[in-house]
Amino acid sequence: MPPHRPAARPVRPGPRPSPPALEAGFIAAQAFVAYRRGDGAKRSPVPYFYIGAHAQTANLRLLTRDAARHRTYFPKVRLITPA
């Protein structure tokens, strides 16, 4: 007699990224490629690429102390910088 196996559970689809999140990921990847081509040392995207890309896709303002970096990779993002 074959061993008893529990009934298989139906597979539920997992969460899927929203279109704006996919767009932000693409923009972050493009910015990271530009960074690496400009002799950037990091080998994986750092958080400011994701943050800048999400701010750009959602048309949000971004509070930062590093305005030069954000303006380089995300020129469309409106920045709030300390005076």
NUPAGU-245909 format. One record per residue: residue number from 1; x, y, z of N, C-alpha, C, O in turn. Coordinates in Angstrom, 3 decimals. Example, Ala and Ser with C-alpha at 12.3 -4.5 7.8 and 13.67 -1.06 7.14 Angstrom:
2
<node i="1" n_x="13.190" n_y="-5.690" n_z="7.800" ca_x="12.300" ca_y="-4.500" ca_z="7.800" c_x="13.200" c_y="-3.300" c_z="7.800" o_x="14.236" o_y="-3.319" o_z="8.465"/>
<node i="2" n_x="12.850" n_y="-2.250" n_z="7.080" ca_x="13.670" ca_y="-1.060" ca_z="7.140" c_x="12.900" c_y="0.030" c_z="7.870" o_x="13.409" o_y="1.138" o_z="8.039"/>
% end
This chain:
83
<node i="1" n_x="0.843" n_y="-1.177" n_z="0.000" ca_x="0.000" ca_y="0.000" ca_z="0.000" c_x="0.897" c_y="1.253" c_z="0.000" o_x="1.827" o_y="1.340" o_z="0.802"/>
<node i="2" n_x="0.620" n_y="2.242" n_z="-0.911" ca_x="1.478" ca_y="3.439" ca_z="-0.964" c_x="1.321" c_y="4.275" c_z="0.303" o_x="0.268" o_y="4.252" o_z="0.940"/>
<node i="3" n_x="2.376" n_y="5.016" n_z="0.670" ca_x="2.287" ca_y="5.868" ca_z="1.866" c_x="1.234" c_y="6.960" c_z="1.662" o_x="1.004" o_y="7.431" o_z="0.548"/>
<node i="4" n_x="0.614" n_y="7.339" n_z="2.756" ca_x="-0.425" ca_y="8.376" ca_z="2.718" c_x="0.224" c_y="9.750" c_z="2.544" o_x="1.165" o_y="10.109" o_z="3.251"/>
<node i="5" n_x="-0.297" n_y="10.489" n_z="1.601" ca_x="0.190" ca_y="11.846" ca_z="1.378" c_x="-0.948" c_y="12.811" c_z="1.629" o_x="-2.077" o_y="12.563" o_z="1.206"/>
<node i="6" n_x="-0.667" n_y="13.910" n_z="2.314" ca_x="-1.743" ca_y="14.886" ca_z="2.537" c_x="-2.179" c_y="15.502" c_z="1.208" o_x="-1.396" o_y="15.582" o_z="0.261"/>
<node i="7" n_x="-3.405" n_y="15.923" n_z="1.155" ca_x="-3.943" ca_y="16.547" ca_z="-0.057" c_x="-3.171" c_y="17.827" c_z="-0.348" o_x="-2.840" o_y="18.588" o_z="0.561"/>
<node i="8" n_x="-2.898" n_y="18.045" n_z="-1.595" ca_x="-2.172" ca_y="19.254" ca_z="-1.994" c_x="-3.060" c_y="20.473" c_z="-1.782" o_x="-4.254" o_y="20.455" o_z="-2.081"/>
<node i="9" n_x="-2.459" n_y="21.511" n_z="-1.269" ca_x="-3.185" ca_y="22.767" ca_z="-1.085" c_x="-3.139" c_y="23.551" c_z="-2.394" o_x="-2.141" o_y="23.511" o_z="-3.112"/>
<node i="10" n_x="-4.206" n_y="24.254" n_z="-2.696" ca_x="-4.167" ca_y="25.069" ca_z="-3.909" c_x="-3.121" c_y="26.184" c_z="-3.747" o_x="-2.966" o_y="26.752" o_z="-2.666"/>
<node i="11" n_x="-2.439" n_y="26.470" n_z="-4.795" ca_x="-1.411" ca_y="27.506" ca_z="-4.772" c_x="-2.078" c_y="28.851" c_z="-5.015" o_x="-2.751" o_y="29.060" o_z="-6.024"/>
<node i="12" n_x="-1.877" n_y="29.751" n_z="-4.070" ca_x="-2.416" ca_y="31.105" ca_z="-4.228" c_x="-1.324" c_y="31.985" c_z="-4.813" o_x="-0.161" o_y="31.883" o_z="-4.422"/>
<node i="13" n_x="-1.688" n_y="32.828" n_z="-5.729" ca_x="-0.659" ca_y="33.717" ca_z="-6.279" c_x="-0.165" c_y="34.674" c_z="-5.204" o_x="-0.940" o_y="35.158" o_z="-4.381"/>
<node i="14" n_x="1.101" n_y="34.931" n_z="-5.224" ca_x="1.698" ca_y="35.855" ca_z="-4.260" c_x="1.474" c_y="37.292" c_z="-4.673" o_x="0.885" o_y="37.569" o_z="-5.718"/>
<node i="15" n_x="1.948" n_y="38.198" n_z="-3.847" ca_x="1.793" ca_y="39.613" ca_z="-4.194" c_x="2.579" c_y="39.941" c_z="-5.452" o_x="3.675" o_y="39.427" o_z="-5.675"/>
<node i="16" n_x="2.012" n_y="40.782" n_z="-6.245" ca_x="2.681" ca_y="41.200" ca_z="-7.481" c_x="2.979" c_y="42.693" c_z="-7.397" o_x="2.170" o_y="43.464" o_z="-6.881"/>
<node i="17" n_x="4.133" n_y="43.096" n_z="-7.903" ca_x="4.455" ca_y="44.516" ca_z="-7.844" c_x="3.481" c_y="45.332" c_z="-8.691" o_x="3.040" o_y="44.887" o_z="-9.751"/>
<node i="18" n_x="3.161" n_y="46.506" n_z="-8.220" ca_x="2.279" ca_y="47.393" ca_z="-8.973" c_x="3.062" c_y="47.996" c_z="-10.138" o_x="4.291" o_y="48.039" o_z="-10.095"/>
<node i="19" n_x="2.374" n_y="48.457" n_z="-11.169" ca_x="3.094" ca_y="49.077" ca_z="-12.298" c_x="4.022" c_y="50.223" c_z="-11.891" o_x="5.124" o_y="50.313" o_z="-12.431"/>
<node i="20" n_x="3.623" n_y="51.116" n_z="-10.947" ca_x="4.585" ca_y="52.160" ca_z="-10.546" c_x="5.843" c_y="51.576" c_z="-9.899" o_x="6.935" o_y="52.110" o_z="-10.092"/>
<node i="21" n_x="5.704" n_y="50.492" n_z="-9.137" ca_x="6.882" ca_y="49.882" ca_z="-8.518" c_x="7.790" c_y="49.279" c_z="-9.588" o_x="9.013" o_y="49.354" o_z="-9.473"/>
<node i="22" n_x="7.215" n_y="48.691" n_z="-10.611" ca_x="8.017" ca_y="48.142" ca_z="-11.703" c_x="8.743" c_y="49.257" c_z="-12.447" o_x="9.918" o_y="49.124" o_z="-12.790"/>
<node i="23" n_x="8.043" n_y="50.344" n_z="-12.689" ca_x="8.663" ca_y="51.489" ca_z="-13.358" c_x="9.804" c_y="52.053" c_z="-12.519" o_x="10.866" o_y="52.377" o_z="-13.049"/>
<node i="24" n_x="9.585" n_y="52.171" n_z="-11.202" ca_x="10.622" ca_y="52.684" ca_z="-10.311" c_x="11.834" c_y="51.752" c_z="-10.310" o_x="12.972" o_y="52.221" o_z="-10.296"/>
<node i="25" n_x="11.603" n_y="50.452" n_z="-10.325" ca_x="12.717" ca_y="49.503" ca_z="-10.374" c_x="13.534" c_y="49.661" c_z="-11.645" o_x="14.761" o_y="49.577" o_z="-11.614"/>
<node i="26" n_x="12.859" n_y="49.887" n_z="-12.755" ca_x="13.551" ca_y="50.091" ca_z="-14.029" c_x="14.372" c_y="51.376" c_z="-13.987" o_x="15.521" o_y="51.389" o_z="-14.427"/>
<node i="27" n_x="13.797" n_y="52.449" n_z="-13.464" ca_x="14.510" ca_y="53.727" ca_z="-13.370" c_x="15.702" c_y="53.601" c_z="-12.431" o_x="16.774" o_y="54.133" o_z="-12.719"/>
<node i="28" n_x="15.527" n_y="52.901" n_z="-11.305" ca_x="16.630" ca_y="52.684" ca_z="-10.364" c_x="17.758" c_y="51.909" c_z="-11.039" o_x="18.933" o_y="52.216" o_z="-10.837"/>
<node i="29" n_x="17.405" n_y="50.914" n_z="-11.833" ca_x="18.425" ca_y="50.128" ca_z="-12.542" c_x="19.181" c_y="50.992" c_z="-13.545" o_x="20.401" o_y="50.875" o_z="-13.666"/>
<node i="30" n_x="18.468" n_y="51.858" n_z="-14.266" ca_x="19.133" ca_y="52.743" ca_z="-15.227" c_x="20.100" c_y="53.689" c_z="-14.511" o_x="21.215" o_y="53.915" o_z="-14.980"/>
<node i="31" n_x="19.666" n_y="54.238" n_z="-13.375" ca_x="20.530" ca_y="55.140" ca_z="-12.614" c_x="21.761" c_y="54.399" c_z="-12.095" o_x="22.864" o_y="54.945" o_z="-12.096"/>
<node i="32" n_x="21.571" n_y="53.161" n_z="-11.655" ca_x="22.693" ca_y="52.379" ca_z="-11.151" c_x="23.696" c_y="52.063" c_z="-12.259" o_x="24.905" o_y="52.091" o_z="-12.030"/>
<node i="33" n_x="23.202" n_y="51.764" n_z="-13.447" ca_x="24.101" ca_y="51.511" ca_z="-14.577" c_x="24.925" c_y="52.764" c_z="-14.873" o_x="26.130" o_y="52.674" o_z="-15.105"/>
<node i="34" n_x="24.284" n_y="53.921" n_z="-14.866" ca_x="25.010" ca_y="55.178" ca_z="-15.091" c_x="26.062" c_y="55.388" c_z="-14.001" o_x="27.169" o_y="55.844" o_z="-14.288"/>
<node i="35" n_x="25.727" n_y="55.061" n_z="-12.766" ca_x="26.655" ca_y="55.176" ca_z="-11.642" c_x="27.869" c_y="54.273" c_z="-11.862" o_x="29.007" o_y="54.709" o_z="-11.689"/>
<node i="36" n_x="27.628" n_y="53.017" n_z="-12.242" ca_x="28.729" ca_y="52.063" ca_z="-12.448" c_x="29.602" c_y="52.490" c_z="-13.630" o_x="30.824" o_y="52.344" o_z="-13.583"/>
<node i="37" n_x="28.989" n_y="53.009" n_z="-14.674" ca_x="29.767" ca_y="53.467" ca_z="-15.838" c_x="30.623" c_y="54.671" c_z="-15.494" o_x="31.654" o_y="54.913" o_z="-16.122"/>
<node i="38" n_x="30.192" n_y="55.423" n_z="-14.497" ca_x="30.964" ca_y="56.574" ca_z="-14.031" c_x="31.949" c_y="56.188" c_z="-12.945" o_x="32.300" o_y="57.024" o_z="-12.111"/>
<node i="39" n_x="32.398" n_y="54.960" n_z="-12.933" ca_x="33.377" ca_y="54.435" ca_z="-11.968" c_x="32.833" c_y="54.332" c_z="-10.548" o_x="33.589" o_y="54.452" o_z="-9.584"/>
<node i="40" n_x="31.531" n_y="54.112" n_z="-10.412" ca_x="30.957" ca_y="53.867" ca_z="-9.089" c_x="31.489" c_y="52.562" c_z="-8.522" o_x="31.640" o_y="51.580" o_z="-9.250"/>
<node i="41" n_x="31.773" n_y="52.546" n_z="-7.227" ca_x="32.422" ca_y="51.387" ca_z="-6.612" c_x="31.450" c_y="50.323" c_z="-6.114" o_x="31.815" o_y="49.152" o_z="-6.017"/>
<node i="42" n_x="30.241" n_y="50.707" n_z="-5.802" ca_x="29.285" ca_y="49.733" ca_z="-5.251" c_x="28.896" c_y="48.727" c_z="-6.326" o_x="28.759" o_y="49.073" o_z="-7.499"/>
<node i="43" n_x="28.720" n_y="47.466" n_z="-5.901" ca_x="28.380" ca_y="46.421" ca_z="-6.855" c_x="26.895" c_y="46.101" c_z="-6.877" o_x="26.435" o_y="45.385" o_z="-7.766"/>
<node i="44" n_x="26.143" n_y="46.613" n_z="-5.927" ca_x="24.696" ca_y="46.428" ca_z="-5.942" c_x="24.050" c_y="47.782" c_z="-5.668" o_x="24.629" o_y="48.622" o_z="-4.980"/>
<node i="45" n_x="22.859" n_y="47.990" n_z="-6.203" ca_x="22.215" ca_y="49.302" ca_z="-6.036" c_x="22.039" c_y="49.663" c_z="-4.561" o_x="21.602" o_y="48.844" o_z="-3.753"/>
<node i="46" n_x="22.377" n_y="50.864" n_z="-4.242" ca_x="22.232" ca_y="51.346" ca_z="-2.875" c_x="20.865" c_y="52.000" c_z="-2.727" o_x="20.243" o_y="52.361" o_z="-3.726"/>
<node i="47" n_x="20.392" n_y="52.158" n_z="-1.498" ca_x="19.015" ca_y="52.622" ca_z="-1.273" c_x="18.629" c_y="53.922" c_z="-1.975" o_x="17.484" o_y="54.070" o_z="-2.403"/>
<node i="48" n_x="19.573" n_y="54.874" n_z="-2.103" ca_x="19.132" ca_y="56.136" ca_z="-2.708" c_x="18.697" c_y="55.974" c_z="-4.152" o_x="17.938" o_y="56.805" o_z="-4.651"/>
<node i="49" n_x="19.148" n_y="54.933" n_z="-4.845" ca_x="18.648" ca_y="54.705" ca_z="-6.199" c_x="17.164" c_y="54.329" c_z="-6.166" o_x="16.375" o_y="54.827" o_z="-6.968"/>
<node i="50" n_x="16.799" n_y="53.466" n_z="-5.252" ca_x="15.384" ca_y="53.066" ca_z="-5.131" c_x="14.530" c_y="54.231" c_z="-4.632" o_x="13.425" o_y="54.455" o_z="-5.127"/>
<node i="51" n_x="15.041" n_y="54.960" n_z="-3.662" ca_x="14.286" ca_y="56.085" ca_z="-3.098" c_x="14.076" c_y="57.165" c_z="-4.157" o_x="12.965" o_y="57.670" o_z="-4.318"/>
<node i="52" n_x="15.129" n_y="57.517" n_z="-4.871" ca_x="15.021" ca_y="58.523" ca_z="-5.924" c_x="14.078" c_y="58.101" c_z="-7.042" o_x="13.305" o_y="58.910" o_z="-7.555"/>
<node i="53" n_x="14.149" n_y="56.833" n_z="-7.413" ca_x="13.281" ca_y="56.331" ca_z="-8.484" c_x="11.818" c_y="56.346" c_z="-8.069" o_x="10.952" o_y="56.699" o_z="-8.869"/>
<node i="54" n_x="11.533" n_y="55.967" n_z="-6.830" ca_x="10.143" ca_y="56.004" ca_z="-6.361" c_x="9.643" c_y="57.438" c_z="-6.269" o_x="8.488" o_y="57.712" o_z="-6.595"/>
<node i="55" n_x="10.490" n_y="58.349" n_z="-5.832" ca_x="10.087" ca_y="59.759" ca_z="-5.781" c_x="9.780" c_y="60.268" c_z="-7.186" o_x="8.832" o_y="61.029" o_z="-7.383"/>
<node i="56" n_x="10.577" n_y="59.850" n_z="-8.156" ca_x="10.351" ca_y="60.294" ca_z="-9.537" c_x="9.059" c_y="59.736" c_z="-10.101" o_x="8.287" o_y="60.480" o_z="-10.705"/>
<node i="57" n_x="8.799" n_y="58.440" n_z="-9.921" ca_x="7.593" ca_y="57.850" ca_z="-10.505" c_x="6.324" c_y="58.327" c_z="-9.823" o_x="5.273" o_y="58.419" o_z="-10.458"/>
<node i="58" n_x="6.411" n_y="58.632" n_z="-8.527" ca_x="5.226" ca_y="59.087" ca_z="-7.793" c_x="5.103" c_y="60.611" c_z="-7.789" o_x="4.175" o_y="61.158" o_z="-7.194"/>
<node i="59" n_x="6.039" n_y="61.298" n_z="-8.454" ca_x="6.041" ca_y="62.761" ca_z="-8.501" c_x="6.041" c_y="63.367" c_z="-7.100" o_x="5.252" o_y="64.260" o_z="-6.791"/>
<node i="60" n_x="6.944" n_y="62.859" n_z="-6.260" ca_x="7.070" ca_y="63.328" ca_z="-4.884" c_x="8.309" c_y="64.203" c_z="-4.734" o_x="9.267" o_y="64.077" o_z="-5.497"/>
<node i="61" n_x="8.281" n_y="65.081" n_z="-3.752" ca_x="9.474" ca_y="65.836" ca_z="-3.398" c_x="10.315" c_y="64.966" c_z="-2.475" o_x="9.788" o_y="64.112" o_z="-1.763"/>
<node i="62" n_x="11.612" n_y="65.185" n_z="-2.491" ca_x="12.527" ca_y="64.355" ca_z="-1.720" c_x="13.395" c_y="65.227" c_z="-0.826" o_x="14.047" o_y="66.156" o_z="-1.302"/>
<node i="63" n_x="13.404" n_y="64.934" n_z="0.454" ca_x="14.242" ca_y="65.636" ca_z="1.420" c_x="15.599" c_y="64.953" c_z="1.451" o_x="15.690" o_y="63.753" o_z="1.712"/>
<node i="64" n_x="16.667" n_y="65.725" n_z="1.181" ca_x="18.004" ca_y="65.134" ca_z="1.124" c_x="19.074" c_y="66.141" c_z="1.502" o_x="18.899" o_y="67.349" o_z="1.339"/>
<node i="65" n_x="20.183" n_y="65.627" n_z="2.007" ca_x="21.373" ca_y="66.452" ca_z="2.227" c_x="22.334" c_y="66.312" c_z="1.056" o_x="23.271" o_y="67.099" o_z="0.925"/>
<node i="66" n_x="22.113" n_y="65.324" n_z="0.211" ca_x="23.003" ca_y="65.043" ca_z="-0.911" c_x="22.319" c_y="65.419" c_z="-2.226" o_x="22.023" o_y="64.557" o_z="-3.054"/>
<node i="67" n_x="22.077" n_y="66.705" n_z="-2.402" ca_x="21.346" ca_y="67.177" ca_z="-3.576" c_x="22.100" c_y="66.899" c_z="-4.870" o_x="21.481" o_y="66.562" o_z="-5.879"/>
<node i="68" n_x="23.413" n_y="67.031" n_z="-4.861" ca_x="24.188" ca_y="66.832" ca_z="-6.086" c_x="24.008" c_y="65.419" c_z="-6.627" o_x="23.822" o_y="65.236" o_z="-7.830"/>
<node i="69" n_x="24.060" n_y="64.431" n_z="-5.760" ca_x="23.915" ca_y="63.044" ca_z="-6.212" c_x="22.522" c_y="62.804" c_z="-6.781" o_x="22.373" o_y="62.193" o_z="-7.839"/>
<node i="70" n_x="21.502" n_y="63.288" n_z="-6.073" ca_x="20.137" ca_y="63.072" ca_z="-6.557" c_x="19.878" c_y="63.819" c_z="-7.852" o_x="19.173" o_y="63.313" o_z="-8.726"/>
<node i="71" n_x="20.436" n_y="65.014" n_z="-7.990" ca_x="20.247" ca_y="65.764" ca_z="-9.242" c_x="20.963" c_y="65.086" c_z="-10.407" o_x="20.512" o_y="65.164" o_z="-11.550"/>
<node i="72" n_x="22.067" n_y="64.429" n_z="-10.117" ca_x="22.809" ca_y="63.722" ca_z="-11.166" c_x="21.993" c_y="62.573" c_z="-11.736" o_x="21.884" o_y="62.429" o_z="-12.954"/>
<node i="73" n_x="21.418" n_y="61.753" n_z="-10.858" ca_x="20.744" ca_y="60.534" ca_z="-11.309" c_x="19.229" c_y="60.685" c_z="-11.469" o_x="18.608" o_y="59.903" o_z="-12.188"/>
<node i="74" n_x="18.631" n_y="61.673" n_z="-10.813" ca_x="17.178" ca_y="61.864" ca_z="-10.885" c_x="16.863" c_y="63.347" c_z="-11.072" o_x="16.338" o_y="63.986" o_z="-10.160"/>
<node i="75" n_x="17.178" n_y="63.898" n_z="-12.243" ca_x="16.983" ca_y="65.332" ca_z="-12.450" c_x="15.532" c_y="65.779" c_z="-12.416" o_x="15.270" o_y="66.968" o_z="-12.235"/>
<node i="76" n_x="14.583" n_y="64.870" n_z="-12.584" ca_x="13.168" ca_y="65.256" ca_z="-12.580" c_x="12.588" c_y="65.375" c_z="-11.171" o_x="11.493" o_y="65.910" o_z="-11.001"/>
<node i="77" n_x="13.308" n_y="64.887" n_z="-10.162" ca_x="12.796" ca_y="64.895" ca_z="-8.789" c_x="12.987" c_y="66.277" c_z="-8.186" o_x="14.066" o_y="66.864" o_z="-8.263"/>
<node i="78" n_x="11.916" n_y="66.786" n_z="-7.585" ca_x="11.991" ca_y="68.071" ca_z="-6.874" c_x="12.585" c_y="67.793" c_z="-5.500" o_x="12.094" o_y="66.941" o_z="-4.759"/>
<node i="79" n_x="13.660" n_y="68.530" n_z="-5.168" ca_x="14.381" ca_y="68.277" ca_z="-3.924" c_x="14.103" c_y="69.358" c_z="-2.892" o_x="13.896" o_y="70.527" o_z="-3.217"/>
<node i="80" n_x="14.108" n_y="68.929" n_z="-1.650" ca_x="14.064" ca_y="69.822" ca_z="-0.501" c_x="15.414" c_y="69.639" c_z="0.180" o_x="15.746" o_y="68.544" o_z="0.632"/>
<node i="81" n_x="16.186" n_y="70.711" n_z="0.249" ca_x="17.522" ca_y="70.620" ca_z="0.837" c_x="17.673" c_y="71.609" c_z="1.972" o_x="17.068" o_y="72.681" o_z="1.936"/>
<node i="82" n_x="18.474" n_y="71.274" n_z="2.992" ca_x="18.711" ca_y="72.221" ca_z="4.072" c_x="19.468" c_y="73.448" c_z="3.544" o_x="20.319" o_y="73.340" o_z="2.662"/>
<node i="83" n_x="19.144" n_y="74.581" n_z="4.093" ca_x="19.788" ca_y="75.831" ca_z="3.651" c_x="21.135" c_y="76.016" c_z="4.293" o_x="21.811" o_y="77.012" o_z="4.034"/>
% end
